[in-house]
Amino acid sequence: MTWVLQWLVRRLGRMTFDRRLAAGRMVGALLGEVVRFRRKEVESALAESFPGIPRSGIRALASESYRHFGANMLESFCAGLVDRDYVEKYVEIPRLAYFFEVLGKGKGAIILTAHIGNFDLLCMAATLKGVPLTIISKELKPRALNDFWMGARRRYGMKTVPHHGSARACLKVLRGREALGFVFDQNMKRSEGIFVDFFGRPACTTPGLAFMSAASGAPVIPVFAVRKPDGRHLVIVRDAVEAPPDRDASTIAEYTRLYTRLLEDTIREYPAQWFWLHRRWKTRPLAGGTGGA
């Protein structure tokens, strides 16, 4: 598989930005309209999340989400092309100074982000702009894809810690006054998460973000990269949320709900750009449970 990835990167590297964008959107359209990969699930999740949108609107929104996915996927494969000039030309970060202001207060910062827009480009742009960044990352499958992605991240000076068993490593990052990237929108196992309201229904959500903020005193800064109509990117840096005052279960649940609302608000602004292919509501509350925290 490695040679296939290398060939793909070379081919994509010869394209202009606009052609690569168009090709990616076409790949996404094929996945959604012809292959119809998880198409029914995507439309069902959208319909439940936006009950006021008619069926025709849900189908259009689903189709656009696949095109965004394809564009982001092909762009991410061109990691080697992303340099400071690329970021200057195609990535706008209007509140970068605010981010560094918060980071400069000496407690580090936890970046609350999600699979909206091009998450991988966000990480690359951050490191190229001088953000000392470590991200919590799952190992990808197959192994060749994981090696390709992790190698690309290391070339940009980005560090990673594993998804499980990395609490000490994460605290070390924050105590070193650096930034820790936390992807917050993934479904959790019932034993690892708590249920909070997300688009009107219970979603099993990690309490790890709130716990890490409380344990370290580091503020949480919501940061998302979304694609503009012209194909370029806008990095949205929201106001920082100060650390929870304690690690009581009720406090951790309260802050987890707050982070979830901030994420949901952003997705509602850019609904086609979230990764609806992810089975976010896969873990369900036990029968007879309240379903929420």
Summary of the structure (lengths in Angstrom):
residues: 293
radius of gyration: 18.9
end to end distance: 43.4
largest distance: 56.7
contacts: 940
relative contact order: 0.15
helix: 51%
strand: 16%
